[in-house]
Amino acid sequence: MRTLRILGPVHDIPVGEGRTFAVDGEMIAVFRLRDGSIRALSAVCPHRGGPLADGQIDLKQVVCPLHLYAWDLSTGCSLSGQDPVSVYPVRVDNEQLILEM
């Protein structure tokens, strides 16, 4: 069963950046893309535990700041031969970030 979690105001994440949230024992990276869309995926790089929320993003991918491996922000699939990461449904409702777990 999916549960909804309110993470806080969308404006806590600057446009073009990501932030990490601890949710039900998992670290989730939430990104506010330059086109206004929001994406959420596992915050921990499966290669060496790098902080994906601190990585470089564009409208399609995040690049881990430690070793430059990349993941698709919509699917979690690796674009550089690494294991995939989990993606989570996320949306904005009344200026609040809502995450489904």
Secondary structure by P-SEA (a helix, b strand, c coil): cbbbbbccccccccccbbbbbbcccbbbbbbbccccbbbbccccccccccccccccccccbbbbccccccccccccccccccbbbbbbbbbbcccbbbbcc
